[in-house]
Amino acid sequence: MARFDVYAHPDAELRKQTPYLVDVQNGFLDSLTTRIVIPLRSSKYISNPLRDLNPIFEIAGGNVVLDTAAMAAFPTALLKRPATDLARHAAVVTGAIDTLLGSH
């Protein structure tokens, strides 16, 4: 597993609102049974995204919003094959986390 890998949400019902989860956990902690992920919500479910907290990305032709405030631990076993990655947007994702945690 790699930091900034994006996975399809494993729950088909939840996938309608939250199609993806992005792994933001440091790669050297692979032995843990959970990963810290941030939901990537369909843009129609977040009406007022905050620029620094909720950046918007295009994945598979659709816009998704990083719901940084909903960051959580997620079972590693449920994260299968990555659909894509946001490594090229690492500074934006990290900036959103810093905004949430007060490092900005």
Backbone as CSV, one residue per row, in Angstrom:
resi,resn,N_x,N_y,N_z,CA_x,CA_y,CA_z,C_x,C_y,C_z
1,MET,0.847,-1.168,0.000,0.000,0.000,0.000,0.894,1.233,0.000
2,ALA,0.439,2.224,-0.719,1.231,3.442,-0.808,0.401,4.658,-0.409
3,ARG,1.073,5.591,0.237,0.415,6.831,0.604,-0.104,7.507,-0.669
4,PHE,-1.313,8.023,-0.581,-2.027,8.717,-1.648,-2.640,7.784,-2.684
5,ASP,-2.598,6.467,-2.445,-3.360,5.559,-3.307,-4.848,5.797,-3.077
6,VAL,-5.628,5.668,-4.138,-7.072,5.875,-4.089,-7.754,4.538,-4.359
7,TYR,-8.695,4.193,-3.472,-9.409,2.919,-3.567,-10.906,3.165,-3.745
8,ALA,-11.548,2.322,-4.533,-13.007,2.370,-4.604,-13.550,1.988,-3.238
9,HIS,-14.582,2.692,-2.797,-15.182,2.351,-1.500,-15.708,0.921,-1.592
10,PRO,-15.399,0.066,-0.630,-15.804,-1.343,-0.725,-17.302,-1.586,-0.541
11,ASP,-18.030,-0.645,0.030,-19.464,-0.815,0.254,-20.237,-0.173,-0.901
12,ALA,-20.947,-0.987,-1.672,-21.637,-0.501,-2.868,-22.645,0.599,-2.559
13,GLU,-23.358,0.498,-1.452,-24.345,1.517,-1.091,-23.654,2.838,-0.740
14,LEU,-22.606,2.773,0.056,-21.881,3.985,0.444,-21.114,4.591,-0.732
15,ARG,-20.774,3.758,-1.690,-20.025,4.208,-2.868,-20.799,5.246,-3.678
16,LYS,-22.121,5.260,-3.553,-22.930,6.249,-4.285,-22.575,7.663,-3.844
17,GLN,-22.372,7.867,-2.563,-22.023,9.180,-2.028,-20.509,9.357,-1.912
18,THR,-19.828,8.270,-1.588,-18.383,8.305,-1.360,-17.735,7.254,-2.253
19,PRO,-17.482,7.617,-3.502,-16.959,6.598,-4.422,-15.550,6.113,-4.112
20,TYR,-14.765,6.953,-3.423,-13.366,6.591,-3.200,-12.899,6.948,-1.797
21,LEU,-11.804,6.304,-1.410,-11.080,6.605,-0.180,-9.618,6.790,-0.572
22,VAL,-8.990,7.824,-0.050,-7.569,8.025,-0.328,-6.772,7.718,0.939
23,ASP,-5.781,6.882,0.783,-4.893,6.471,1.877,-3.889,7.595,2.124
24,VAL,-3.862,8.110,3.354,-2.927,9.197,3.670,-1.900,8.790,4.721
25,GLN,-1.875,7.516,5.048,-0.964,7.024,6.092,0.440,6.812,5.534
26,ASN,1.409,7.070,6.370,2.796,6.870,5.992,3.030,5.410,5.595
27,GLY,3.759,5.194,4.529,3.986,3.862,3.995,4.772,2.923,4.884
28,PHE,5.579,3.440,5.804,6.377,2.546,6.629,5.576,1.897,7.750
29,LEU,4.289,2.204,7.854,3.429,1.597,8.872,2.526,0.509,8.274
30,ASP,3.024,-0.202,7.293,2.236,-1.225,6.597,1.854,-2.409,7.465
31,SER,2.491,-2.600,8.597,2.187,-3.762,9.431,0.907,-3.585,10.253
32,LEU,0.367,-2.379,10.298,-0.877,-2.151,11.037,-2.066,-2.757,10.290
33,THR,-3.134,-3.048,10.993,-4.318,-3.647,10.360,-5.305,-2.596,9.865
34,THR,-4.965,-1.326,10.082,-5.795,-0.241,9.570,-4.921,0.754,8.824
35,ARG,-5.582,1.566,7.999,-4.929,2.671,7.303,-5.767,3.921,7.577
36,ILE,-5.123,5.060,7.636,-5.851,6.315,7.762,-6.243,6.738,6.355
37,VAL,-7.539,6.931,6.157,-8.059,7.315,4.845,-8.904,8.574,4.982
38,ILE,-9.051,9.265,3.869,-9.962,10.403,3.776,-10.965,10.073,2.675
39,PRO,-12.262,10.212,2.977,-13.267,9.968,1.945,-13.172,10.990,0.813
40,LEU,-13.363,10.516,-0.382,-13.514,11.369,-1.553,-14.986,11.287,-1.942
41,ARG,-15.725,12.343,-1.621,-17.174,12.359,-1.818,-17.522,12.928,-3.191
42,SER,-18.626,12.421,-3.712,-19.163,12.987,-4.941,-19.441,14.470,-4.686
43,SER,-19.080,15.318,-5.620,-19.189,16.763,-5.409,-20.621,17.217,-5.128
44,LYS,-21.610,16.455,-5.540,-22.993,16.872,-5.278,-23.388,16.716,-3.808
45,TYR,-22.572,16.045,-2.998,-22.885,15.849,-1.581,-22.170,16.844,-0.660
46,ILE,-21.317,17.670,-1.219,-20.660,18.708,-0.424,-20.944,20.031,-1.126
47,SER,-21.875,20.789,-0.558,-22.362,21.981,-1.238,-21.418,23.182,-1.140
48,ASN,-20.701,23.322,-0.050,-19.799,24.451,0.140,-18.401,23.982,0.519
49,PRO,-17.663,23.404,-0.414,-16.315,22.961,-0.050,-15.431,24.166,0.287
50,LEU,-14.656,24.026,1.334,-13.700,25.065,1.707,-12.413,24.831,0.929
51,ARG,-11.925,25.846,0.299,-10.806,25.723,-0.649,-9.635,24.919,-0.096
52,ASP,-9.158,25.265,1.102,-7.975,24.593,1.640,-8.282,23.276,2.335
53,LEU,-9.505,23.126,2.822,-9.882,21.916,3.563,-10.463,20.840,2.654
54,ASN,-11.146,21.251,1.604,-11.882,20.323,0.737,-11.516,20.508,-0.733
55,PRO,-10.270,20.222,-1.105,-9.914,20.356,-2.520,-10.713,19.378,-3.386
56,ILE,-10.879,19.765,-4.630,-11.645,18.970,-5.596,-10.669,18.322,-6.578
57,PHE,-10.910,17.048,-6.843,-10.079,16.301,-7.790,-10.980,15.650,-8.834
58,GLU,-10.426,15.411,-10.000,-11.154,14.676,-11.027,-10.614,13.253,-11.064
59,ILE,-11.526,12.297,-10.896,-11.169,10.880,-10.971,-12.179,10.192,-11.869
60,ALA,-11.707,9.479,-12.847,-12.556,8.722,-13.777,-13.638,9.604,-14.392
61,GLY,-13.259,10.833,-14.722,-14.186,11.728,-15.405,-15.194,12.437,-14.513
62,GLY,-15.113,12.255,-13.209,-16.039,12.924,-12.295,-15.294,13.674,-11.207
63,ASN,-15.925,14.715,-10.683,-15.308,15.483,-9.602,-15.647,14.877,-8.250
64,VAL,-14.627,14.784,-7.413,-14.795,14.323,-6.038,-14.128,15.338,-5.113
65,VAL,-14.686,15.438,-3.901,-14.207,16.404,-2.924,-13.557,15.655,-1.773
66,LEU,-12.376,16.092,-1.388,-11.678,15.507,-0.252,-12.381,15.972,1.023
67,ASP,-13.024,15.049,1.730,-13.743,15.376,2.965,-12.789,15.182,4.141
68,THR,-11.851,16.081,4.245,-10.739,15.959,5.189,-11.203,15.782,6.632
69,ALA,-12.256,16.481,7.016,-12.747,16.402,8.399,-13.305,15.023,8.740
70,ALA,-13.542,14.184,7.741,-14.063,12.829,7.977,-12.956,11.780,7.946
71,MET,-11.705,12.209,8.061,-10.568,11.286,8.079,-10.767,10.245,9.182
72,ALA,-10.427,8.983,8.896,-10.649,7.915,9.875,-9.755,6.719,9.576
73,ALA,-9.654,5.840,10.569,-8.977,4.554,10.368,-9.933,3.623,9.629
74,PHE,-9.390,2.827,8.726,-10.201,1.927,7.913,-9.455,0.596,7.818
75,PRO,-10.167,-0.534,7.894,-9.483,-1.837,7.829,-8.708,-2.027,6.522
76,THR,-7.453,-2.316,6.653,-6.593,-2.524,5.492,-7.129,-3.629,4.580
77,ALA,-7.670,-4.675,5.175,-8.152,-5.820,4.397,-9.269,-5.438,3.422
78,LEU,-9.973,-4.336,3.680,-11.063,-3.921,2.800,-10.597,-3.048,1.642
79,LEU,-9.360,-2.617,1.697,-8.810,-1.806,0.615,-8.126,-2.743,-0.378
80,LYS,-8.743,-2.906,-1.501,-8.224,-3.859,-2.488,-7.238,-3.180,-3.429
81,ARG,-7.442,-3.285,-4.690,-6.541,-2.750,-5.703,-6.782,-1.246,-5.888
82,PRO,-5.713,-0.431,-5.871,-5.896,1.011,-6.076,-6.480,1.316,-7.458
83,ALA,-7.396,2.277,-7.488,-7.994,2.713,-8.748,-7.099,3.748,-9.434
84,THR,-6.433,4.532,-8.629,-5.508,5.569,-9.104,-4.724,6.048,-7.894
85,ASP,-4.046,7.151,-8.033,-3.379,7.746,-6.870,-3.403,9.263,-7.001
86,LEU,-3.217,9.908,-5.876,-3.159,11.368,-5.847,-1.747,11.848,-5.498
87,ALA,-0.749,11.044,-5.776,0.632,11.388,-5.432,1.046,12.719,-6.047
88,ARG,0.586,13.010,-7.247,0.950,14.276,-7.889,0.291,15.466,-7.194
89,HIS,-0.697,15.176,-6.334,-1.387,16.217,-5.556,-1.040,16.122,-4.072
90,ALA,0.077,15.499,-3.763,0.462,15.268,-2.366,0.479,16.552,-1.553
91,ALA,0.979,17.634,-2.107,1.051,18.897,-1.363,-0.340,19.436,-1.053
92,VAL,-1.277,19.246,-1.958,-2.650,19.717,-1.741,-3.325,18.886,-0.649
93,VAL,-3.175,17.566,-0.721,-3.779,16.679,0.285,-3.158,16.943,1.655
94,THR,-1.850,17.024,1.709,-1.159,17.299,2.968,-1.551,18.674,3.509
95,GLY,-1.714,19.642,2.625,-2.159,20.967,3.037,-3.543,20.942,3.651
96,ALA,-4.442,20.113,3.114,-5.788,19.985,3.673,-5.730,19.384,5.075
97,ILE,-4.874,18.386,5.266,-4.697,17.783,6.587,-4.128,18.828,7.556
98,ASP,-3.159,19.586,7.108,-2.574,20.644,7.954,-3.622,21.697,8.308
99,THR,-4.496,22.023,7.375,-5.572,22.984,7.653,-6.479,22.442,8.755
100,LEU,-6.819,21.170,8.681,-7.694,20.548,9.678,-7.030,20.504,11.044
101,LEU,-5.767,20.160,11.082,-5.079,19.949,12.355,-4.393,21.205,12.901
102,GLY,-4.449,22.290,12.160,-3.937,23.552,12.662,-2.498,23.847,12.361
103,SER,-1.876,23.146,11.431,-0.481,23.401,11.086,-0.342,24.495,10.039
104,HIS,-1.437,24.948,9.507,-1.452,25.971,8.446,-1.599,27.341,9.034
